[in-house]
Amino acid sequence: MNRDIYRYEFTSDLPIDEATESLALAVLTVESLHGRTKVRLDASFKLDLKQRTCVVDASTDVGRDIACVFTGYLAREFGERAFRVHRLTKDIAPGAPAARATTHEK
């Protein structure tokens, strides 16, 4: 089974706290679509403030929607050149627990 993951890298001129706010707004937006419980169960993301990166697990509908909305917010607010996003595919064993990383590292 494959897990799709999006890895965002932010340029030095993008205010990282504003990227954090964009991620929070994306999650809130997706809550409006799927409901708070579904987001709590199916969302998995990690924002690393020091490395200026964010990883979003897009192996669920909720995760894909967060990645899509987050990408749209970043592009609209900061421009296409303020960040890079890479799609990664990770093989996971069937039945393996999903990694949950929904905290912000400082």
N, CA, C and O atoms as a GROMACS GRO file, in nm:
protein
  424
    1MET      N    1   0.083  -0.118   0.000
    1MET     CA    2   0.000   0.000   0.000
    1MET      C    3   0.088   0.124   0.000
    1MET      O    4   0.191   0.128   0.068
    2ASN      N    5   0.049   0.224  -0.076
    2ASN     CA    6   0.126   0.348  -0.083
    2ASN      C    7   0.059   0.459  -0.004
    2ASN      O    8  -0.064   0.465   0.007
    3ARG      N    9   0.141   0.544   0.049
    3ARG     CA   10   0.093   0.663   0.118
    3ARG      C   11   0.149   0.784   0.043
    3ARG      O   12   0.271   0.798   0.029
    4ASP      N   13   0.060   0.870  -0.004
    4ASP     CA   14   0.103   0.993  -0.070
    4ASP      C   15   0.128   1.099   0.036
    4ASP      O   16   0.047   1.118   0.127
    5ILE      N   17   0.240   1.166   0.023
    5ILE     CA   18   0.281   1.269   0.118
    5ILE      C   19   0.325   1.391   0.038
    5ILE      O   20   0.395   1.378  -0.063
    6TYR      N   21   0.285   1.508   0.083
    6TYR     CA   22   0.331   1.632   0.022
    6TYR      C   23   0.426   1.701   0.118
    6TYR      O   24   0.395   1.720   0.236
    7ARG      N   25   0.541   1.739   0.066
    7ARG     CA   26   0.643   1.807   0.146
    7ARG      C   27   0.661   1.948   0.091
    7ARG      O   28   0.696   1.967  -0.025
    8TYR      N   29   0.635   2.046   0.178
    8TYR     CA   30   0.646   2.186   0.142
    8TYR      C   31   0.777   2.242   0.195
    8TYR      O   32   0.817   2.214   0.308
    9GLU      N   33   0.844   2.322   0.113
    9GLU     CA   34   0.964   2.394   0.155
    9GLU      C   35   0.938   2.542   0.131
    9GLU      O   36   0.900   2.582   0.021
   10PHE      N   37   0.958   2.623   0.234
   10PHE     CA   38   0.927   2.765   0.227
   10PHE      C   39   1.055   2.847   0.208
   10PHE      O   40   1.158   2.818   0.269
   11THR      N   41   1.047   2.948   0.122
   11THR     CA   42   1.162   3.036   0.101
   11THR      C   43   1.184   3.121   0.225
   11THR      O   44   1.095   3.133   0.310
   12SER      N   45   1.302   3.180   0.235
   12SER     CA   46   1.337   3.259   0.353
   12SER      C   47   1.256   3.387   0.365
   12SER      O   48   1.243   3.442   0.475
   13ASP      N   49   1.200   3.436   0.255
   13ASP     CA   50   1.122   3.560   0.263
   13ASP      C   51   0.975   3.536   0.295
   13ASP      O   52   0.901   3.633   0.316
   14LEU      N   53   0.930   3.412   0.300
   14LEU     CA   54   0.793   3.381   0.340
   14LEU      C   55   0.787   3.381   0.492
   14LEU      O   56   0.859   3.304   0.556
   15PRO      N   57   0.704   3.465   0.553
   15PRO     CA   58   0.693   3.468   0.700
   15PRO      C   59   0.638   3.334   0.752
   15PRO      O   60   0.523   3.300   0.724
   16ILE      N   61   0.719   3.261   0.826
   16ILE     CA   62   0.682   3.125   0.866
   16ILE      C   63   0.559   3.124   0.957
   16ILE      O   64   0.481   3.029   0.952
   17ASP      N   65   0.541   3.228   1.040
   17ASP     CA   66   0.421   3.228   1.124
   17ASP      C   67   0.295   3.248   1.039
   17ASP      O   68   0.188   3.202   1.076
   18GLU      N   69   0.308   3.316   0.927
   18GLU     CA   70   0.193   3.331   0.838
   18GLU      C   71   0.164   3.201   0.763
   18GLU      O   72   0.049   3.171   0.732
   19ALA      N   73   0.268   3.123   0.734
   19ALA     CA   74   0.247   2.991   0.676
   19ALA      C   75   0.176   2.900   0.776
   19ALA      O   76   0.091   2.820   0.739
   20THR      N   77   0.212   2.914   0.904
   20THR     CA   78   0.146   2.839   1.011
   20THR      C   79  -0.003   2.874   1.015
   20THR      O   80  -0.088   2.787   1.029
   21GLU      N   81  -0.032   3.002   1.003
   21GLU     CA   82  -0.172   3.046   1.003
   21GLU      C   83  -0.246   2.994   0.881
   21GLU      O   84  -0.364   2.959   0.890
   22SER      N   85  -0.179   2.989   0.767
   22SER     CA   86  -0.242   2.935   0.646
   22SER      C   87  -0.274   2.787   0.662
   22SER      O   88  -0.379   2.741   0.616
   23LEU      N   89  -0.185   2.712   0.728
   23LEU     CA   90  -0.211   2.571   0.753
   23LEU      C   91  -0.331   2.555   0.847
   23LEU      O   92  -0.418   2.472   0.823
   24ALA      N   93  -0.334   2.635   0.953
   24ALA     CA   94  -0.447   2.628   1.047
   24ALA      C   95  -0.578   2.661   0.977
   24ALA      O   96  -0.680   2.598   1.002
   25LEU      N   97  -0.576   2.761   0.890
   25LEU     CA   98  -0.695   2.798   0.815
   25LEU      C   99  -0.736   2.687   0.718
   25LEU      O  100  -0.855   2.662   0.700
   26ALA      N  101  -0.640   2.622   0.656
   26ALA     CA  102  -0.670   2.510   0.566
   26ALA      C  103  -0.737   2.396   0.643
   26ALA      O  104  -0.834   2.337   0.595
   27VAL      N  105  -0.686   2.366   0.762
   27VAL     CA  106  -0.746   2.260   0.844
   27VAL      C  107  -0.889   2.299   0.883
   27VAL      O  108  -0.979   2.216   0.877
   28LEU      N  109  -0.908   2.423   0.923
   28LEU     CA  110  -1.042   2.471   0.959
   28LEU      C  111  -1.138   2.463   0.839
   28LEU      O  112  -1.254   2.426   0.855
   29THR      N  113  -1.088   2.497   0.722
   29THR     CA  114  -1.170   2.488   0.601
   29THR      C  115  -1.211   2.344   0.574
   29THR      O  116  -1.327   2.317   0.539
   30VAL      N  117  -1.118   2.252   0.589
   30VAL     CA  118  -1.147   2.111   0.564
   30VAL      C  119  -1.241   2.056   0.670
   30VAL      O  120  -1.320   1.965   0.642
   31GLU      N  121  -1.235   2.109   0.792
   31GLU     CA  122  -1.333   2.071   0.895
   31GLU      C  123  -1.474   2.107   0.850
   31GLU      O  124  -1.569   2.033   0.878
   32SER      N  125  -1.488   2.219   0.780
   32SER     CA  126  -1.619   2.259   0.730
   32SER      C  127  -1.671   2.161   0.625
   32SER      O  128  -1.792   2.144   0.611
   33LEU      N  129  -1.580   2.098   0.552
   33LEU     CA  130  -1.620   2.001   0.449
   33LEU      C  131  -1.648   1.863   0.505
   33LEU      O  132  -1.747   1.799   0.470
   34HIS      N  133  -1.560   1.816   0.594
   34HIS     CA  134  -1.565   1.677   0.640
   34HIS      C  135  -1.613   1.660   0.784
   34HIS      O  136  -1.650   1.549   0.824
   35GLY      N  137  -1.614   1.767   0.859
   35GLY     CA  138  -1.651   1.758   1.000
   35GLY      C  139  -1.527   1.746   1.088
   35GLY      O  140  -1.423   1.695   1.046
   36ARG      N  141  -1.540   1.795   1.210
   36ARG     CA  142  -1.427   1.799   1.303
   36ARG      C  143  -1.375   1.660   1.338
   36ARG      O  144  -1.254   1.638   1.347
   37THR      N  145  -1.467   1.566   1.359
   37THR     CA  146  -1.426   1.430   1.397
   37THR      C  147  -1.345   1.364   1.287
   37THR      O  148  -1.242   1.302   1.314
   38LYS      N  149  -1.390   1.377   1.164
   38LYS     CA  150  -1.319   1.315   1.051
   38LYS      C  151  -1.179   1.374   1.036
   38LYS      O  152  -1.083   1.302   1.009
   39VAL      N  153  -1.167   1.506   1.054
   39VAL     CA  154  -1.036   1.570   1.046
   39VAL      C  155  -0.947   1.520   1.159
   39VAL      O  156  -0.830   1.491   1.138
   40ARG      N  157  -1.003   1.510   1.278
   40ARG     CA  158  -0.924   1.462   1.391
   40ARG      C  159  -0.874   1.319   1.369
   40ARG      O  160  -0.762   1.285   1.407
   41LEU      N  161  -0.956   1.237   1.308
   41LEU     CA  162  -0.919   1.097   1.284
   41LEU      C  163  -0.825   1.079   1.165
   41LEU      O  164  -0.735   0.996   1.170
   42ASP      N  165  -0.845   1.158   1.058
   42ASP     CA  166  -0.777   1.130   0.932
   42ASP      C  167  -0.668   1.230   0.893
   42ASP      O  168  -0.594   1.204   0.798
   43ALA      N  169  -0.657   1.342   0.962
   43ALA     CA  170  -0.555   1.441   0.925
   43ALA      C  171  -0.422   1.408   0.990
   43ALA      O  172  -0.416   1.371   1.108
   44SER      N  173  -0.317   1.422   0.914
   44SER     CA  174  -0.182   1.402   0.966
   44SER      C  175  -0.089   1.498   0.894
   44SER      O  176  -0.074   1.494   0.772
   45PHE      N  177  -0.025   1.585   0.972
   45PHE     CA  178   0.065   1.684   0.915
   45PHE      C  179   0.166   1.725   1.021
   45PHE      O  180   0.145   1.706   1.141
   46LYS      N  181   0.276   1.781   0.974
   46LYS     CA  182   0.381   1.825   1.065
   46LYS      C  183   0.448   1.949   1.006
   46LYS      O  184   0.493   1.948   0.892
   47LEU      N  185   0.452   2.053   1.084
   47LEU     CA  186   0.516   2.178   1.044
   47LEU      C  187   0.643   2.194   1.126
   47LEU      O  188   0.638   2.196   1.249
   48ASP      N  189   0.756   2.205   1.059
   48ASP     CA  190   0.886   2.223   1.125
   48ASP      C  191   0.930   2.367   1.103
   48ASP      O  192   0.974   2.403   0.994
   49LEU      N  193   0.918   2.448   1.206
   49LEU     CA  194   0.947   2.590   1.195
   49LEU      C  195   1.095   2.616   1.169
   49LEU      O  196   1.130   2.705   1.091
   50LYS      N  197   1.183   2.540   1.233
   50LYS     CA  198   1.327   2.560   1.214
   50LYS      C  199   1.372   2.524   1.073
   50LYS      O  200   1.452   2.596   1.012
   51GLN      N  201   1.321   2.415   1.022
   51GLN     CA  202   1.360   2.371   0.887
   51GLN      C  203   1.279   2.441   0.778
   51GLN      O  204   1.311   2.430   0.659
   52ARG      N  205   1.174   2.512   0.819
   52ARG     CA  206   1.087   2.583   0.725
   52ARG      C  207   1.024   2.485   0.625
   52ARG      O  208   1.024   2.508   0.504
   53THR      N  209   0.972   2.375   0.679
   53THR     CA  210   0.908   2.273   0.597
   53THR      C  211   0.776   2.230   0.661
   53THR      O  212   0.752   2.252   0.780
   54CYS      N  213   0.694   2.170   0.580
   54CYS     CA  214   0.568   2.113   0.628
   54CYS      C  215   0.543   1.985   0.550
   54CYS      O  216   0.569   1.979   0.429
   55VAL      N  217   0.494   1.883   0.618
   55VAL     CA  218   0.461   1.757   0.554
   55VAL      C  219   0.313   1.730   0.581
   55VAL      O  220   0.267   1.739   0.695
   56VAL      N  221   0.239   1.697   0.475
   56VAL     CA  222   0.098   1.664   0.486
   56VAL      C  223   0.077   1.524   0.429
   56VAL      O  224   0.110   1.499   0.313
   57ASP      N  225   0.021   1.434   0.509
   57ASP     CA  226  -0.012   1.300   0.463
   57ASP      C  227  -0.141   1.310   0.382
   57ASP      O  228  -0.246   1.346   0.436
   58ALA      N  229  -0.134   1.278   0.255
   58ALA     CA  230  -0.248   1.291   0.165
   58ALA      C  231  -0.304   1.155   0.126
   58ALA      O  232  -0.359   1.139   0.016
   59SER      N  233  -0.292   1.057   0.214
   59SER     CA  234  -0.341   0.923   0.182
   59SER      C  235  -0.490   0.907   0.212
   59SER      O  236  -0.547   0.802   0.184
   60THR      N  237  -0.554   1.011   0.267
   60THR     CA  238  -0.698   1.010   0.292
   60THR      C  239  -0.761   1.128   0.219
   60THR      O  240  -0.690   1.219   0.176
   61ASP      N  241  -0.892   1.126   0.205
   61ASP     CA  242  -0.962   1.240   0.144
   61ASP      C  243  -0.937   1.367   0.223
   61ASP      O  244  -0.917   1.474   0.165
   62VAL      N  245  -0.938   1.356   0.355
   62VAL     CA  246  -0.913   1.472   0.441
   62VAL      C  247  -0.773   1.528   0.416
   62VAL      O  248  -0.757   1.649   0.400
   63GLY      N  249  -0.673   1.442   0.412
   63GLY     CA  250  -0.536   1.485   0.390
   63GLY      C  251  -0.517   1.549   0.253
   63GLY      O  252  -0.449   1.650   0.239
   64ARG      N  253  -0.578   1.489   0.150
   64ARG     CA  254  -0.571   1.546   0.016
   64ARG      C  255  -0.635   1.685   0.012
   64ARG      O  256  -0.582   1.777  -0.051
   65ASP      N  257  -0.747   1.699   0.080
   65ASP     CA  258  -0.813   1.828   0.082
   65ASP      C  259  -0.732   1.932   0.158
   65ASP      O  260  -0.725   2.048   0.116
   66ILE      N  261  -0.670   1.894   0.269
   66ILE     CA  262  -0.584   1.988   0.342
   66ILE      C  263  -0.468   2.032   0.252
   66ILE      O  264  -0.438   2.151   0.245
   67ALA      N  265  -0.404   1.937   0.184
   67ALA     CA  266  -0.292   1.972   0.096
   67ALA      C  267  -0.338   2.065  -0.017
   67ALA      O  268  -0.268   2.161  -0.050
   68CYS      N  269  -0.452   2.038  -0.074
   68CYS     CA  270  -0.503   2.120  -0.184
   68CYS      C  271  -0.535   2.261  -0.137
   68CYS      O  272  -0.495   2.359  -0.200
   69VAL      N  273  -0.607   2.273  -0.026
   69VAL     CA  274  -0.645   2.405   0.025
   69VAL      C  275  -0.522   2.481   0.072
   69VAL      O  276  -0.509   2.601   0.046
   70PHE      N  277  -0.431   2.414   0.142
   70PHE     CA  278  -0.308   2.476   0.192
   70PHE      C  279  -0.225   2.529   0.075
   70PHE      O  280  -0.174   2.641   0.081
   71THR      N  281  -0.211   2.451  -0.030
   71THR     CA  282  -0.136   2.494  -0.148
   71THR      C  283  -0.201   2.618  -0.211
   71THR      O  284  -0.132   2.712  -0.250
   72GLY      N  285  -0.332   2.615  -0.221
   72GLY     CA  286  -0.403   2.730  -0.277
   72GLY      C  287  -0.385   2.856  -0.194
   72GLY      O  288  -0.363   2.964  -0.248
   73TYR      N  289  -0.395   2.842  -0.062
   73TYR     CA  290  -0.376   2.958   0.026
   73TYR      C  291  -0.235   3.014   0.014
   73TYR      O  292  -0.217   3.135   0.006
   74LEU      N  293  -0.135   2.926   0.013
   74LEU     CA  294   0.004   2.972   0.002
   74LEU      C  295   0.027   3.045  -0.129
   74LEU      O  296   0.088   3.152  -0.131
   75ALA      N  297  -0.021   2.988  -0.238
   75ALA     CA  298   0.000   3.049  -0.370
   75ALA      C  299  -0.069   3.184  -0.379
   75ALA      O  300  -0.013   3.279  -0.434
   76ARG      N  301  -0.188   3.192  -0.326
   76ARG     CA  302  -0.265   3.317  -0.334
   76ARG      C  303  -0.205   3.425  -0.246
   76ARG      O  304  -0.197   3.541  -0.286
   77GLU      N  305  -0.163   3.388  -0.125
   77GLU     CA  306  -0.113   3.486  -0.029
   77GLU      C  307   0.031   3.528  -0.056
   77GLU      O  308   0.065   3.646  -0.044
   78PHE      N  309   0.116   3.432  -0.094
   78PHE     CA  310   0.260   3.459  -0.102
   78PHE      C  311   0.318   3.446  -0.242
   78PHE      O  312   0.431   3.490  -0.267
   79GLY      N  313   0.243   3.388  -0.334
   79GLY     CA  314   0.291   3.368  -0.470
   79GLY      C  315   0.350   3.230  -0.491
   79GLY      O  316   0.395   3.164  -0.397
   80GLU      N  317   0.350   3.189  -0.615
   80GLU     CA  318   0.396   3.054  -0.651
   80GLU      C  319   0.545   3.030  -0.619
   80GLU      O  320   0.586   2.916  -0.597
   81ARG      N  321   0.624   3.135  -0.617
   81ARG     CA  322   0.768   3.120  -0.597
   81ARG      C  323   0.810   3.123  -0.450
   81ARG      O  324   0.929   3.107  -0.419
   82ALA      N  325   0.716   3.144  -0.359
   82ALA     CA  326   0.748   3.154  -0.217
   82ALA      C  327   0.762   3.018  -0.150
   82ALA      O  328   0.803   3.009  -0.034
   83PHE      N  329   0.728   2.912  -0.222
   83PHE     CA  330   0.736   2.777  -0.165
   83PHE      C  331   0.750   2.676  -0.277
   83PHE      O  332   0.721   2.704  -0.394
   84ARG      N  333   0.795   2.558  -0.238
   84ARG     CA  334   0.799   2.444  -0.330
   84ARG      C  335   0.725   2.331  -0.263
   84ARG      O  336   0.728   2.317  -0.140
   85VAL      N  337   0.658   2.252  -0.342
   85VAL     CA  338   0.589   2.136  -0.288
   85VAL      C  339   0.628   2.014  -0.370
   85VAL      O  340   0.630   2.017  -0.493
   86HIS      N  341   0.658   1.906  -0.300
   86HIS     CA  342   0.699   1.781  -0.363
   86HIS      C  343   0.603   1.671  -0.321
   86HIS      O  344   0.568   1.659  -0.204
   87ARG      N  345   0.562   1.591  -0.417
   87ARG     CA  346   0.478   1.476  -0.387
   87ARG      C  347   0.569   1.355  -0.370
   87ARG      O  348   0.647   1.321  -0.458
   88LEU      N  349   0.557   1.292  -0.256
   88LEU     CA  350   0.636   1.173  -0.224
   88LEU      C  351   0.542   1.056  -0.208
   88LEU      O  352   0.428   1.073  -0.165
   89THR      N  353   0.588   0.938  -0.241
   89THR     CA  354   0.509   0.818  -0.218
   89THR      C  355   0.590   0.726  -0.129
   89THR      O  356   0.705   0.694  -0.156
   90LYS      N  357   0.527   0.684  -0.022
   90LYS     CA  358   0.594   0.599   0.076
   90LYS      C  359   0.519   0.466   0.082
   90LYS      O  360   0.397   0.464   0.097
   91ASP      N  361   0.592   0.356   0.070
   91ASP     CA  362   0.532   0.224   0.085
   91ASP      C  363   0.512   0.195   0.233
   91ASP      O  364   0.603   0.216   0.313
   92ILE      N  365   0.394   0.146   0.268
   92ILE     CA  366   0.368   0.106   0.406
   92ILE      C  367   0.311  -0.035   0.404
   92ILE      O  368   0.244  -0.076   0.309
   93ALA      N  369   0.338  -0.108   0.509
   93ALA     CA  370   0.290  -0.244   0.519
   93ALA      C  371   0.139  -0.244   0.547
   93ALA      O  372   0.091  -0.160   0.622
   94PRO      N  373   0.065  -0.336   0.488
   94PRO     CA  374  -0.078  -0.344   0.517
   94PRO      C  375  -0.100  -0.364   0.667
   94PRO      O  376  -0.032  -0.444   0.731
   95GLY      N  377  -0.194  -0.291   0.720
   95GLY     CA  378  -0.225  -0.304   0.862
   95GLY      C  379  -0.136  -0.223   0.954
   95GLY      O  380  -0.159  -0.220   1.075
   96ALA      N  381  -0.034  -0.157   0.898
   96ALA     CA  382   0.055  -0.077   0.981
   96ALA      C  383  -0.020   0.047   1.028
   96ALA      O  384  -0.097   0.105   0.952
   97PRO      N  385   0.002   0.087   1.153
   97PRO     CA  386  -0.067   0.207   1.202
   97PRO      C  387  -0.019   0.331   1.129
   97PRO      O  388   0.098   0.341   1.092
   98ALA      N  389  -0.109   0.424   1.109
   98ALA     CA  390  -0.074   0.550   1.043
   98ALA      C  391   0.007   0.636   1.139
   98ALA      O  392  -0.024   0.644   1.257
   99ALA      N  393   0.108   0.700   1.087
   99ALA     CA  394   0.185   0.793   1.169
   99ALA      C  395   0.104   0.919   1.187
   99ALA      O  396   0.050   0.972   1.090
  100ARG      N  397   0.094   0.968   1.308
  100ARG     CA  398   0.017   1.088   1.337
  100ARG      C  399   0.113   1.195   1.383
  100ARG      O  400   0.180   1.179   1.485
  101ALA      N  401   0.119   1.302   1.310
  101ALA     CA  402   0.207   1.413   1.347
  101ALA      C  403   0.132   1.543   1.324
  101ALA      O  404   0.137   1.600   1.214
  102THR      N  405   0.065   1.589   1.425
  102THR     CA  406  -0.016   1.709   1.407
  102THR      C  407   0.027   1.820   1.502
  102THR      O  408  -0.053   1.903   1.543
  103THR      N  409   0.155   1.820   1.534
  103THR     CA  410   0.205   1.925   1.622
  103THR      C  411   0.299   2.016   1.546
  103THR      O  412   0.350   1.981   1.440
  104HIS      N  413   0.322   2.133   1.601
  104HIS     CA  414   0.416   2.228   1.543
  104HIS      C  415   0.545   2.220   1.622
  104HIS      O  416   0.544   2.232   1.744
  105GLU      N  417   0.656   2.201   1.552
  105GLU     CA  418   0.785   2.200   1.619
  105GLU      C  419   0.846   2.338   1.617
  105GLU      O  420   0.839   2.408   1.516
  106LYS      N  421   0.905   2.376   1.728
  106LYS     CA  422   0.969   2.506   1.737
  106LYS      C  423   1.118   2.490   1.756
  106LYS      O  424   1.190   2.589   1.766
   0.00000   0.00000   0.00000
